[in-house]
Amino acid sequence: MQVERTNNEILIRLSADTDISGLQRILDYLKFREITAKSQATQDSINELANESKSDWWLKNKSRFLITNP
């Protein structure tokens, strides 16, 4: 493995026989960190958004899981 730092990026070189699935998980995590690094969101606003999306999902999908009596 080789790591090189330039003025505006970090380059990582790995051998071609590196486990791709494990590498993809690491890359997904690094992308998440890069995207969220400049976020000004608070934990409270993140929790609120998560709750809203769960609530909306449930409203749209509950009929798939609940059996209603005629």
Predicted model as a PDB file, atoms N, CA, C, CB and O in Angstrom, pLDDT in the B-factor column:
MODEL        1                                                                  
ATOM      1  N   MET A   1       0.856  -1.169   0.000  1.00 92.00           N  
ATOM      2  CA  MET A   1       0.000   0.000   0.000  1.00 92.00           C  
ATOM      3  C   MET A   1       0.895   1.223   0.000  1.00 92.00           C  
ATOM      4  CB  MET A   1      -0.970   0.003   1.220  1.00 92.00           C  
ATOM      5  O   MET A   1       1.917   1.269   0.685  1.00 92.00           O  
ATOM      6  N   GLN A   2       0.492   2.214  -0.781  1.00 95.00           N  
ATOM      7  CA  GLN A   2       1.201   3.489  -0.830  1.00 95.00           C  
ATOM      8  C   GLN A   2       0.209   4.614  -0.544  1.00 95.00           C  
ATOM      9  CB  GLN A   2       1.897   3.695  -2.214  1.00 95.00           C  
ATOM     10  O   GLN A   2      -0.902   4.616  -1.076  1.00 95.00           O  
ATOM     11  N   VAL A   3       0.599   5.548   0.276  1.00 96.00           N  
ATOM     12  CA  VAL A   3      -0.229   6.709   0.583  1.00 96.00           C  
ATOM     13  C   VAL A   3       0.563   7.950   0.203  1.00 96.00           C  
ATOM     14  CB  VAL A   3      -0.649   6.738   2.098  1.00 96.00           C  
ATOM     15  O   VAL A   3       1.715   8.117   0.603  1.00 96.00           O  
ATOM     16  N   GLU A   4      -0.072   8.815  -0.572  1.00 97.00           N  
ATOM     17  CA  GLU A   4       0.584  10.050  -1.021  1.00 97.00           C  
ATOM     18  C   GLU A   4      -0.353  11.222  -0.753  1.00 97.00           C  
ATOM     19  CB  GLU A   4       0.964   9.975  -2.544  1.00 97.00           C  
ATOM     20  O   GLU A   4      -1.534  11.163  -1.092  1.00 97.00           O  
ATOM     21  N   ARG A   5       0.155  12.258  -0.163  1.00 96.00           N  
ATOM     22  CA  ARG A   5      -0.637  13.455   0.112  1.00 96.00           C  
ATOM     23  C   ARG A   5      -0.198  14.554  -0.850  1.00 96.00           C  
ATOM     24  CB  ARG A   5      -0.478  13.914   1.602  1.00 96.00           C  
ATOM     25  O   ARG A   5       0.991  14.855  -0.958  1.00 96.00           O  
ATOM     26  N   THR A   6      -1.159  15.149  -1.545  1.00 96.00           N  
ATOM     27  CA  THR A   6      -0.885  16.294  -2.404  1.00 96.00           C  
ATOM     28  C   THR A   6      -1.504  17.521  -1.741  1.00 96.00           C  
ATOM     29  CB  THR A   6      -1.450  16.078  -3.858  1.00 96.00           C  
ATOM     30  O   THR A   6      -1.978  17.443  -0.608  1.00 96.00           O  
ATOM     31  N   ASN A   7      -1.500  18.632  -2.431  1.00 95.00           N  
ATOM     32  CA  ASN A   7      -2.057  19.862  -1.860  1.00 95.00           C  
ATOM     33  C   ASN A   7      -3.538  19.741  -1.511  1.00 95.00           C  
ATOM     34  CB  ASN A   7      -1.862  21.006  -2.825  1.00 95.00           C  
ATOM     35  O   ASN A   7      -3.982  20.296  -0.507  1.00 95.00           O  
ATOM     36  N   ASN A   8      -4.303  19.023  -2.327  1.00 94.00           N  
ATOM     37  CA  ASN A   8      -5.745  19.002  -2.110  1.00 94.00           C  
ATOM     38  C   ASN A   8      -6.373  17.608  -2.071  1.00 94.00           C  
ATOM     39  CB  ASN A   8      -6.399  19.790  -3.171  1.00 94.00           C  
ATOM     40  O   ASN A   8      -7.598  17.485  -2.109  1.00 94.00           O  
ATOM     41  N   GLU A   9      -5.556  16.565  -1.998  1.00 93.00           N  
ATOM     42  CA  GLU A   9      -6.126  15.215  -1.921  1.00 93.00           C  
ATOM     43  C   GLU A   9      -5.116  14.227  -1.353  1.00 93.00           C  
ATOM     44  CB  GLU A   9      -6.594  14.750  -3.307  1.00 93.00           C  
ATOM     45  O   GLU A   9      -3.918  14.500  -1.273  1.00 93.00           O  
ATOM     46  N   ILE A  10      -5.639  13.075  -0.966  1.00 93.00           N  
ATOM     47  CA  ILE A  10      -4.804  11.972  -0.487  1.00 93.00           C  
ATOM     48  C   ILE A  10      -5.004  10.814  -1.448  1.00 93.00           C  
ATOM     49  CB  ILE A  10      -5.162  11.560   0.996  1.00 93.00           C  
ATOM     50  O   ILE A  10      -6.136  10.403  -1.700  1.00 93.00           O  
ATOM     51  N   LEU A  11      -3.926  10.291  -1.979  1.00 95.00           N  
ATOM     52  CA  LEU A  11      -3.984   9.178  -2.919  1.00 95.00           C  
ATOM     53  C   LEU A  11      -3.531   7.904  -2.214  1.00 95.00           C  
ATOM     54  CB  LEU A  11      -3.107   9.459  -4.171  1.00 95.00           C  
ATOM     55  O   LEU A  11      -2.484   7.875  -1.567  1.00 95.00           O  
ATOM     56  N   ILE A  12      -4.335   6.852  -2.350  1.00 93.00           N  
ATOM     57  CA  ILE A  12      -3.997   5.560  -1.745  1.00 93.00           C  
ATOM     58  C   ILE A  12      -3.943   4.530  -2.861  1.00 93.00           C  
ATOM     59  CB  ILE A  12      -5.036   5.145  -0.636  1.00 93.00           C  
ATOM     60  O   ILE A  12      -4.904   4.369  -3.612  1.00 93.00           O  
ATOM     61  N   ARG A  13      -2.841   3.848  -2.965  1.00 94.00           N  
ATOM     62  CA  ARG A  13      -2.674   2.809  -3.978  1.00 94.00           C  
ATOM     63  C   ARG A  13      -2.613   1.455  -3.286  1.00 94.00           C  
ATOM     64  CB  ARG A  13      -1.393   3.055  -4.834  1.00 94.00           C  
ATOM     65  O   ARG A  13      -1.820   1.246  -2.368  1.00 94.00           O  
ATOM     66  N   LEU A  14      -3.469   0.535  -3.745  1.00 93.00           N  
ATOM     67  CA  LEU A  14      -3.527  -0.805  -3.182  1.00 93.00           C  
ATOM     68  C   LEU A  14      -3.260  -1.823  -4.280  1.00 93.00           C  
ATOM     69  CB  LEU A  14      -4.896  -1.067  -2.513  1.00 93.00           C  
ATOM     70  O   LEU A  14      -3.442  -1.534  -5.463  1.00 93.00           O  
ATOM     71  N   SER A  15      -2.830  -3.005  -3.887  1.00 92.00           N  
ATOM     72  CA  SER A  15      -2.597  -4.042  -4.887  1.00 92.00           C  
ATOM     73  C   SER A  15      -3.930  -4.489  -5.480  1.00 92.00           C  
ATOM     74  CB  SER A  15      -1.841  -5.245  -4.268  1.00 92.00           C  
ATOM     75  O   SER A  15      -4.973  -4.383  -4.836  1.00 92.00           O  
ATOM     76  N   ALA A  16      -3.885  -4.985  -6.699  1.00 90.00           N  
ATOM     77  CA  ALA A  16      -5.099  -5.380  -7.414  1.00 90.00           C  
ATOM     78  C   ALA A  16      -5.821  -6.555  -6.764  1.00 90.00           C  
ATOM     79  CB  ALA A  16      -4.759  -5.731  -8.836  1.00 90.00           C  
ATOM     80  O   ALA A  16      -6.998  -6.778  -7.047  1.00 90.00           O  
ATOM     81  N   ASP A  17      -5.151  -7.305  -5.907  1.00 90.00           N  
ATOM     82  CA  ASP A  17      -5.809  -8.449  -5.277  1.00 90.00           C  
ATOM     83  C   ASP A  17      -6.454  -8.105  -3.927  1.00 90.00           C  
ATOM     84  CB  ASP A  17      -4.808  -9.567  -5.088  1.00 90.00           C  
ATOM     85  O   ASP A  17      -6.780  -9.001  -3.149  1.00 90.00           O  
ATOM     86  N   THR A  18      -6.633  -6.824  -3.655  1.00 90.00           N  
ATOM     87  CA  THR A  18      -7.289  -6.375  -2.426  1.00 90.00           C  
ATOM     88  C   THR A  18      -8.760  -6.775  -2.448  1.00 90.00           C  
ATOM     89  CB  THR A  18      -7.147  -4.842  -2.255  1.00 90.00           C  
ATOM     90  O   THR A  18      -9.408  -6.710  -3.493  1.00 90.00           O  
ATOM     91  N   ASP A  19      -9.292  -7.191  -1.290  1.00 89.00           N  
ATOM     92  CA  ASP A  19     -10.693  -7.575  -1.153  1.00 89.00           C  
ATOM     93  C   ASP A  19     -11.586  -6.385  -1.500  1.00 89.00           C  
ATOM     94  CB  ASP A  19     -10.990  -8.082   0.282  1.00 89.00           C  
ATOM     95  O   ASP A  19     -11.601  -5.387  -0.780  1.00 89.00           O  
ATOM     96  N   ILE A  20     -12.325  -6.491  -2.594  1.00 91.00           N  
ATOM     97  CA  ILE A  20     -13.136  -5.381  -3.083  1.00 91.00           C  
ATOM     98  C   ILE A  20     -14.314  -5.081  -2.161  1.00 91.00           C  
ATOM     99  CB  ILE A  20     -13.642  -5.682  -4.479  1.00 91.00           C  
ATOM    100  O   ILE A  20     -14.628  -3.911  -1.944  1.00 91.00           O  
ATOM    101  N   SER A  21     -14.971  -6.094  -1.616  1.00 90.00           N  
ATOM    102  CA  SER A  21     -16.144  -5.830  -0.774  1.00 90.00           C  
ATOM    103  C   SER A  21     -15.735  -5.108   0.508  1.00 90.00           C  
ATOM    104  CB  SER A  21     -16.875  -7.146  -0.432  1.00 90.00           C  
ATOM    105  O   SER A  21     -16.419  -4.178   0.934  1.00 90.00           O  
ATOM    106  N   GLY A  22     -14.644  -5.518   1.119  1.00 89.00           N  
ATOM    107  CA  GLY A  22     -14.151  -4.821   2.299  1.00 89.00           C  
ATOM    108  C   GLY A  22     -13.715  -3.410   1.967  1.00 89.00           C  
ATOM    109  O   GLY A  22     -13.974  -2.477   2.728  1.00 89.00           O  
ATOM    110  N   LEU A  23     -13.060  -3.252   0.842  1.00 92.00           N  
ATOM    111  CA  LEU A  23     -12.614  -1.935   0.396  1.00 92.00           C  
ATOM    112  C   LEU A  23     -13.814  -1.022   0.140  1.00 92.00           C  
ATOM    113  CB  LEU A  23     -11.753  -2.059  -0.877  1.00 92.00           C  
ATOM    114  O   LEU A  23     -13.762   0.163   0.470  1.00 92.00           O  
ATOM    115  N   GLN A  24     -14.889  -1.551  -0.440  1.00 94.00           N  
ATOM    116  CA  GLN A  24     -16.066  -0.745  -0.716  1.00 94.00           C  
ATOM    117  C   GLN A  24     -16.688  -0.224   0.573  1.00 94.00           C  
ATOM    118  CB  GLN A  24     -17.087  -1.554  -1.504  1.00 94.00           C  
ATOM    119  O   GLN A  24     -17.142   0.919   0.622  1.00 94.00           O  
ATOM    120  N   ARG A  25     -16.714  -1.046   1.611  1.00 93.00           N  
ATOM    121  CA  ARG A  25     -17.249  -0.592   2.901  1.00 93.00           C  
ATOM    122  C   ARG A  25     -16.410   0.552   3.468  1.00 93.00           C  
ATOM    123  CB  ARG A  25     -17.296  -1.760   3.907  1.00 93.00           C  
ATOM    124  O   ARG A  25     -16.948   1.516   4.013  1.00 93.00           O  
ATOM    125  N   ILE A  26     -15.098   0.438   3.335  1.00 93.00           N  
ATOM    126  CA  ILE A  26     -14.208   1.508   3.802  1.00 93.00           C  
ATOM    127  C   ILE A  26     -14.433   2.777   2.982  1.00 93.00           C  
ATOM    128  CB  ILE A  26     -12.725   1.066   3.713  1.00 93.00           C  
ATOM    129  O   ILE A  26     -14.489   3.873   3.538  1.00 93.00           O  
ATOM    130  N   LEU A  27     -14.561   2.631   1.666  1.00 94.00           N  
ATOM    131  CA  LEU A  27     -14.783   3.793   0.801  1.00 94.00           C  
ATOM    132  C   LEU A  27     -16.121   4.458   1.099  1.00 94.00           C  
ATOM    133  CB  LEU A  27     -14.721   3.381  -0.671  1.00 94.00           C  
ATOM    134  O   LEU A  27     -16.215   5.686   1.086  1.00 94.00           O  
ATOM    135  N   ASP A  28     -17.159   3.665   1.366  1.00 95.00           N  
ATOM    136  CA  ASP A  28     -18.465   4.224   1.728  1.00 95.00           C  
ATOM    137  C   ASP A  28     -18.354   5.049   3.011  1.00 95.00           C  
ATOM    138  CB  ASP A  28     -19.512   3.095   1.904  1.00 95.00           C  
ATOM    139  O   ASP A  28     -18.916   6.141   3.106  1.00 95.00           O  
ATOM    140  N   TYR A  29     -17.632   4.524   3.983  1.00 95.00           N  
ATOM    141  CA  TYR A  29     -17.432   5.245   5.236  1.00 95.00           C  
ATOM    142  C   TYR A  29     -16.669   6.545   5.002  1.00 95.00           C  
ATOM    143  CB  TYR A  29     -16.683   4.369   6.242  1.00 95.00           C  
ATOM    144  O   TYR A  29     -17.041   7.588   5.541  1.00 95.00           O  
ATOM    145  N   LEU A  30     -15.613   6.489   4.207  1.00 93.00           N  
ATOM    146  CA  LEU A  30     -14.824   7.692   3.931  1.00 93.00           C  
ATOM    147  C   LEU A  30     -15.647   8.735   3.179  1.00 93.00           C  
ATOM    148  CB  LEU A  30     -13.572   7.333   3.124  1.00 93.00           C  
ATOM    149  O   LEU A  30     -15.515   9.931   3.437  1.00 93.00           O  
ATOM    150  N   LYS A  31     -16.495   8.291   2.251  1.00 93.00           N  
ATOM    151  CA  LYS A  31     -17.366   9.211   1.519  1.00 93.00           C  
ATOM    152  C   LYS A  31     -18.348   9.872   2.486  1.00 93.00           C  
ATOM    153  CB  LYS A  31     -18.130   8.467   0.391  1.00 93.00           C  
ATOM    154  O   LYS A  31     -18.584  11.078   2.406  1.00 93.00           O  
ATOM    155  N   PHE A  32     -18.917   9.086   3.397  1.00 90.00           N  
ATOM    156  CA  PHE A  32     -19.809   9.626   4.421  1.00 90.00           C  
ATOM    157  C   PHE A  32     -19.096  10.695   5.245  1.00 90.00           C  
ATOM    158  CB  PHE A  32     -20.323   8.501   5.338  1.00 90.00           C  
ATOM    159  O   PHE A  32     -19.647  11.770   5.480  1.00 90.00           O  
ATOM    160  N   ARG A  33     -17.880  10.404   5.678  1.00 91.00           N  
ATOM    161  CA  ARG A  33     -17.111  11.371   6.477  1.00 91.00           C  
ATOM    162  C   ARG A  33     -16.817  12.638   5.685  1.00 91.00           C  
ATOM    163  CB  ARG A  33     -15.797  10.743   6.958  1.00 91.00           C  
ATOM    164  O   ARG A  33     -16.872  13.742   6.225  1.00 91.00           O  
ATOM    165  N   GLU A  34     -16.507  12.476   4.408  1.00 90.00           N  
ATOM    166  CA  GLU A  34     -16.217  13.632   3.562  1.00 90.00           C  
ATOM    167  C   GLU A  34     -17.464  14.500   3.386  1.00 90.00           C  
ATOM    168  CB  GLU A  34     -15.688  13.174   2.189  1.00 90.00           C  
ATOM    169  O   GLU A  34     -17.381  15.727   3.449  1.00 90.00           O  
ATOM    170  N   ILE A  35     -18.604  13.874   3.170  1.00 89.00           N  
ATOM    171  CA  ILE A  35     -19.852  14.610   2.970  1.00 89.00           C  
ATOM    172  C   ILE A  35     -20.283  15.329   4.241  1.00 89.00           C  
ATOM    173  CB  ILE A  35     -20.958  13.664   2.507  1.00 89.00           C  
ATOM    174  O   ILE A  35     -20.730  16.474   4.187  1.00 89.00           O  
ATOM    175  N   THR A  36     -20.152  14.670   5.374  1.00 86.00           N  
ATOM    176  CA  THR A  36     -20.660  15.230   6.623  1.00 86.00           C  
ATOM    177  C   THR A  36     -19.658  16.127   7.352  1.00 86.00           C  
ATOM    178  CB  THR A  36     -21.077  14.118   7.531  1.00 86.00           C  
ATOM    179  O   THR A  36     -20.004  16.742   8.361  1.00 86.00           O  
ATOM    180  N   ALA A  37     -18.444  16.207   6.865  1.00 89.00           N  
ATOM    181  CA  ALA A  37     -17.409  16.973   7.560  1.00 89.00           C  
ATOM    182  C   ALA A  37     -17.781  18.441   7.738  1.00 89.00           C  
ATOM    183  CB  ALA A  37     -16.105  16.873   6.807  1.00 89.00           C  
ATOM    184  O   ALA A  37     -17.434  19.051   8.750  1.00 89.00           O  
ATOM    185  N   LYS A  38     -18.475  19.005   6.775  1.00 87.00           N  
ATOM    186  CA  LYS A  38     -18.810  20.430   6.842  1.00 87.00           C  
ATOM    187  C   LYS A  38     -20.258  20.667   7.251  1.00 87.00           C  
ATOM    188  CB  LYS A  38     -18.547  21.088   5.502  1.00 87.00           C  
ATOM    189  O   LYS A  38     -20.742  21.798   7.209  1.00 87.00           O  
ATOM    190  N   SER A  39     -20.937  19.618   7.640  1.00 89.00           N  
ATOM    191  CA  SER A  39     -22.340  19.745   8.027  1.00 89.00           C  
ATOM    192  C   SER A  39     -22.480  20.556   9.312  1.00 89.00           C  
ATOM    193  CB  SER A  39     -22.974  18.360   8.206  1.00 89.00           C  
ATOM    194  O   SER A  39     -21.668  20.444  10.230  1.00 89.00           O  
ATOM    195  N   GLN A  40     -23.516  21.366   9.352  1.00 91.00           N  
ATOM    196  CA  GLN A  40     -23.816  22.131  10.550  1.00 91.00           C  
ATOM    197  C   GLN A  40     -25.050  21.573  11.256  1.00 91.00           C  
ATOM    198  CB  GLN A  40     -24.023  23.605  10.202  1.00 91.00           C  
ATOM    199  O   GLN A  40     -25.592  22.199  12.167  1.00 91.00           O  
ATOM    200  N   ALA A  41     -25.482  20.404  10.831  1.00 90.00           N  
ATOM    201  CA  ALA A  41     -26.660  19.777  11.437  1.00 90.00           C  
ATOM    202  C   ALA A  41     -26.355  19.383  12.882  1.00 90.00           C  
ATOM    203  CB  ALA A  41     -27.105  18.534  10.619  1.00 90.00           C  
ATOM    204  O   ALA A  41     -25.250  18.953  13.211  1.00 90.00           O  
ATOM    205  N   THR A  42     -27.360  19.542  13.723  1.00 90.00           N  
ATOM    206  CA  THR A  42     -27.217  19.113  15.112  1.00 90.00           C  
ATOM    207  C   THR A  42     -27.766  17.694  15.243  1.00 90.00           C  
ATOM    208  CB  THR A  42     -27.955  20.092  16.084  1.00 90.00           C  
ATOM    209  O   THR A  42     -28.515  17.229  14.384  1.00 90.00           O  
ATOM    210  N   GLN A  43     -27.396  17.023  16.306  1.00 90.00           N  
ATOM    211  CA  GLN A  43     -27.905  15.676  16.533  1.00 90.00           C  
ATOM    212  C   GLN A  43     -29.425  15.694  16.665  1.00 90.00           C  
ATOM    213  CB  GLN A  43     -27.268  15.062  17.788  1.00 90.00           C  
ATOM    214  O   GLN A  43     -30.096  14.766  16.214  1.00 90.00           O  
ATOM    215  N   ASP A  44     -29.969  16.739  17.278  1.00 93.00           N  
ATOM    216  CA  ASP A  44     -31.423  16.857  17.413  1.00 93.00           C  
ATOM    217  C   ASP A  44     -32.105  16.957  16.056  1.00 93.00           C  
ATOM    218  CB  ASP A  44     -31.779  18.074  18.261  1.00 93.00           C  
ATOM    219  O   ASP A  44     -33.129  16.310  15.832  1.00 93.00           O  
ATOM    220  N   SER A  45     -31.554  17.757  15.145  1.00 91.00           N  
ATOM    221  CA  SER A  45     -32.169  17.887  13.818  1.00 91.00           C  
ATOM    222  C   SER A  45     -32.030  16.593  13.015  1.00 91.00           C  
ATOM    223  CB  SER A  45     -31.533  19.055  13.045  1.00 91.00           C  
ATOM    224  O   SER A  45     -32.917  16.253  12.231  1.00 91.00           O  
ATOM    225  N   ILE A  46     -30.937  15.880  13.203  1.00 88.00           N  
ATOM    226  CA  ILE A  46     -30.763  14.588  12.532  1.00 88.00           C  
ATOM    227  C   ILE A  46     -31.781  13.585  13.057  1.00 88.00           C  
ATOM    228  CB  ILE A  46     -29.327  14.051  12.736  1.00 88.00           C  
ATOM    229  O   ILE A  46     -32.389  12.848  12.280  1.00 88.00           O  
ATOM    230  N   ASN A  47     -31.967  13.556  14.369  1.00 91.00           N  
ATOM    231  CA  ASN A  47     -32.948  12.644  14.958  1.00 91.00           C  
ATOM    232  C   ASN A  47     -34.359  12.975  14.482  1.00 91.00           C  
ATOM    233  CB  ASN A  47     -32.882  12.703  16.490  1.00 91.00           C  
ATOM    234  O   ASN A  47     -35.149  12.076  14.197  1.00 91.00           O  
ATOM    235  N   GLU A  48     -34.671  14.251  14.398  1.00 91.00           N  
ATOM    236  CA  GLU A  48     -35.999  14.670  13.931  1.00 91.00           C  
ATOM    237  C   GLU A  48     -36.231  14.233  12.489  1.00 91.00           C  
ATOM    238  CB  GLU A  48     -36.157  16.198  14.050  1.00 91.00           C  
ATOM    239  O   GLU A  48     -37.304  13.730  12.156  1.00 91.00           O  
ATOM    240  N   LEU A  49     -35.243  14.419  11.647  1.00 89.00           N  
ATOM    241  CA  LEU A  49     -35.353  14.001  10.252  1.00 89.00           C  
ATOM    242  C   LEU A  49     -35.525  12.491  10.147  1.00 89.00           C  
ATOM    243  CB  LEU A  49     -34.122  14.446   9.462  1.00 89.00           C  
ATOM    244  O   LEU A  49     -36.338  12.013   9.356  1.00 89.00           O  
ATOM    245  N   ALA A  50     -34.773  11.744  10.933  1.00 88.00           N  
ATOM    246  CA  ALA A  50     -34.887  10.285  10.926  1.00 88.00           C  
ATOM    247  C   ALA A  50     -36.286   9.849  11.356  1.00 88.00           C  
ATOM    248  CB  ALA A  50     -33.828   9.657  11.848  1.00 88.00           C  
ATOM    249  O   ALA A  50     -36.872   8.952  10.751  1.00 88.00           O  
ATOM    250  N   ASN A  51     -36.815  10.477  12.389  1.00 89.00           N  
ATOM    251  CA  ASN A  51     -38.164  10.138  12.851  1.00 89.00           C  
ATOM    252  C   ASN A  51     -39.220  10.468  11.814  1.00 89.00           C  
ATOM    253  CB  ASN A  51     -38.475  10.867  14.142  1.00 89.00           C  
ATOM    254  O   ASN A  51     -40.164   9.702  11.624  1.00 89.00           O  
ATOM    255  N   GLU A  52     -39.071  11.611  11.136  1.00 88.00           N  
ATOM    256  CA  GLU A  52     -40.014  11.983  10.085  1.00 88.00           C  
ATOM    257  C   GLU A  52     -39.988  10.979   8.942  1.00 88.00           C  
ATOM    258  CB  GLU A  52     -39.700  13.383   9.559  1.00 88.00           C  
ATOM    259  O   GLU A  52     -41.039  10.577   8.443  1.00 88.00           O  
ATOM    260  N   SER A  53     -38.797  10.572   8.526  1.00 87.00           N  
ATOM    261  CA  SER A  53     -38.707   9.636   7.405  1.00 87.00           C  
ATOM    262  C   SER A  53     -39.265   8.275   7.786  1.00 87.00           C  
ATOM    263  CB  SER A  53     -37.257   9.496   6.940  1.00 87.00           C  
ATOM    264  O   SER A  53     -39.894   7.615   6.959  1.00 87.00           O  
ATOM    265  N   LYS A  54     -39.047   7.841   9.026  1.00 86.00           N  
ATOM    266  CA  LYS A  54     -39.622   6.577   9.479  1.00 86.00           C  
ATOM    267  C   LYS A  54     -41.136   6.665   9.509  1.00 86.00           C  
ATOM    268  CB  LYS A  54     -39.084   6.200  10.865  1.00 86.00           C  
ATOM    269  O   LYS A  54     -41.829   5.727   9.114  1.00 86.00           O  
ATOM    270  N   SER A  55     -41.647   7.791   9.979  1.00 84.00           N  
ATOM    271  CA  SER A  55     -43.091   7.991  10.071  1.00 84.00           C  
ATOM    272  C   SER A  55     -43.710   7.983   8.674  1.00 84.00           C  
ATOM    273  CB  SER A  55     -43.414   9.318  10.800  1.00 84.00           C  
ATOM    274  O   SER A  55     -44.729   7.330   8.450  1.00 84.00           O  
ATOM    275  N   ASP A  56     -43.102   8.701   7.740  1.00 84.00           N  
ATOM    276  CA  ASP A  56     -43.607   8.728   6.369  1.00 84.00           C  
ATOM    277  C   ASP A  56     -43.565   7.342   5.751  1.00 84.00           C  
ATOM    278  CB  ASP A  56     -42.799   9.709   5.518  1.00 84.00           C  
ATOM    279  O   ASP A  56     -44.506   6.939   5.068  1.00 84.00           O  
ATOM    280  N   TRP A  57     -42.486   6.612   5.982  1.00 85.00           N  
ATOM    281  CA  TRP A  57     -42.377   5.272   5.436  1.00 85.00           C  
ATOM    282  C   TRP A  57     -43.498   4.399   5.979  1.00 85.00           C  
ATOM    283  CB  TRP A  57     -41.007   4.660   5.761  1.00 85.00           C  
ATOM    284  O   TRP A  57     -44.125   3.656   5.224  1.00 85.00           O  
ATOM    285  N   TRP A  58     -43.754   4.478   7.264  1.00 83.00           N  
ATOM    286  CA  TRP A  58     -44.781   3.649   7.883  1.00 83.00           C  
ATOM    287  C   TRP A  58     -46.157   3.988   7.319  1.00 83.00           C  
ATOM    288  CB  TRP A  58     -44.770   3.827   9.407  1.00 83.00           C  
ATOM    289  O   TRP A  58     -46.951   3.089   7.042  1.00 83.00           O  
ATOM    290  N   LEU A  59     -46.446   5.282   7.147  1.00 83.00           N  
ATOM    291  CA  LEU A  59     -47.744   5.674   6.589  1.00 83.00           C  
ATOM    292  C   LEU A  59     -47.940   5.111   5.186  1.00 83.00           C  
ATOM    293  CB  LEU A  59     -47.871   7.199   6.560  1.00 83.00           C  
ATOM    294  O   LEU A  59     -49.048   4.712   4.828  1.00 83.00           O  
ATOM    295  N   LYS A  60     -46.886   5.077   4.398  1.00 86.00           N  
ATOM    296  CA  LYS A  60     -46.977   4.577   3.024  1.00 86.00           C  
ATOM    297  C   LYS A  60     -46.998   3.053   2.943  1.00 86.00           C  
ATOM    298  CB  LYS A  60     -45.820   5.105   2.212  1.00 86.00           C  
ATOM    299  O   LYS A  60     -47.518   2.503   1.972  1.00 86.00           O  
ATOM    300  N   ASN A  61     -46.449   2.362   3.931  1.00 86.00           N  
ATOM    301  CA  ASN A  61     -46.259   0.919   3.825  1.00 86.00           C  
ATOM    302  C   ASN A  61     -47.016   0.077   4.840  1.00 86.00           C  
ATOM    303  CB  ASN A  61     -44.834   0.620   3.945  1.00 86.00           C  
ATOM    304  O   ASN A  61     -46.979  -1.151   4.757  1.00 86.00           O  
ATOM    305  N   LYS A  62     -47.701   0.696   5.797  1.00 84.00           N  
ATOM    306  CA  LYS A  62     -48.326  -0.094   6.855  1.00 84.00           C  
ATOM    307  C   LYS A  62     -49.358  -1.075   6.327  1.00 84.00           C  
ATOM    308  CB  LYS A  62     -48.971   0.818   7.860  1.00 84.00           C  
ATOM    309  O   LYS A  62     -49.559  -2.136   6.918  1.00 84.00           O  
ATOM    310  N   SER A  63     -50.018  -0.738   5.221  1.00 86.00           N  
ATOM    311  CA  SER A  63     -51.018  -1.655   4.665  1.00 86.00           C  
ATOM    312  C   SER A  63     -50.387  -2.968   4.194  1.00 86.00           C  
ATOM    313  CB  SER A  63     -51.754  -0.986   3.501  1.00 86.00           C  
ATOM    314  O   SER A  63     -51.081  -3.980   4.095  1.00 86.00           O  
ATOM    315  N   ARG A  64     -49.118  -2.968   3.909  1.00 85.00           N  
ATOM    316  CA  ARG A  64     -48.417  -4.185   3.502  1.00 85.00           C  
ATOM    317  C   ARG A  64     -48.199  -5.124   4.669  1.00 85.00           C  
ATOM    318  CB  ARG A  64     -47.088  -3.841   2.868  1.00 85.00           C  
ATOM    319  O   ARG A  64     -47.997  -6.321   4.469  1.00 85.00           O  
ATOM    320  N   PHE A  65     -48.238  -4.593   5.905  1.00 86.00           N  
ATOM    321  CA  PHE A  65     -47.888  -5.395   7.065  1.00 86.00           C  
ATOM    322  C   PHE A  65     -49.054  -5.660   8.018  1.00 86.00           C  
ATOM    323  CB  PHE A  65     -46.792  -4.726   7.807  1.00 86.00           C  
ATOM    324  O   PHE A  65     -49.023  -6.621   8.787  1.00 86.00           O  
ATOM    325  N   LEU A  66     -50.061  -4.825   7.970  1.00 83.00           N  
ATOM    326  CA  LEU A  66     -51.183  -4.975   8.888  1.00 83.00           C  
ATOM    327  C   LEU A  66     -52.370  -5.632   8.186  1.00 83.00           C  
ATOM    328  CB  LEU A  66     -51.592  -3.611   9.463  1.00 83.00           C  
ATOM    329  O   LEU A  66     -52.696  -5.303   7.046  1.00 83.00           O  
ATOM    330  N   ILE A  67     -52.995  -6.548   8.876  1.00 75.00           N  
ATOM    331  CA  ILE A  67     -54.186  -7.183   8.346  1.00 75.00           C  
ATOM    332  C   ILE A  67     -55.379  -6.446   8.931  1.00 75.00           C  
ATOM    333  CB  ILE A  67     -54.229  -8.718   8.681  1.00 75.00           C  
ATOM    334  O   ILE A  67     -55.510  -6.333  10.150  1.00 75.00           O  
ATOM    335  N   THR A  68     -56.240  -5.948   8.070  1.00 70.00           N  
ATOM    336  CA  THR A  68     -57.415  -5.213   8.539  1.00 70.00           C  
ATOM    337  C   THR A  68     -58.637  -6.106   8.456  1.00 70.00           C  
ATOM    338  CB  THR A  68     -57.629  -3.922   7.717  1.00 70.00           C  
ATOM    339  O   THR A  68     -58.770  -6.906   7.530  1.00 70.00           O  
ATOM    340  N   ASN A  69     -59.524  -5.967   9.421  1.00 65.00           N  
ATOM    341  CA  ASN A  69     -60.768  -6.729   9.429  1.00 65.00           C  
ATOM    342  C   ASN A  69     -61.826  -5.990   8.631  1.00 65.00           C  
ATOM    343  CB  ASN A  69     -61.255  -6.977  10.871  1.00 65.00           C  
ATOM    344  O   ASN A  69     -62.023  -4.789   8.816  1.00 65.00           O  
ATOM    345  N   PRO A  70     -62.514  -6.711   7.733  1.00 60.00           N  
ATOM    346  CA  PRO A  70     -63.534  -6.047   6.911  1.00 60.00           C  
ATOM    347  C   PRO A  70     -64.740  -5.637   7.707  1.00 60.00           C  
ATOM    348  CB  PRO A  70     -63.967  -6.942   5.789  1.00 60.00           C  
ATOM    349  O   PRO A  70     -65.681  -5.068   7.154  1.00 60.00           O  
TER     350      PRO A  70                                                      
ENDMDL                                                                          
END                                                                             
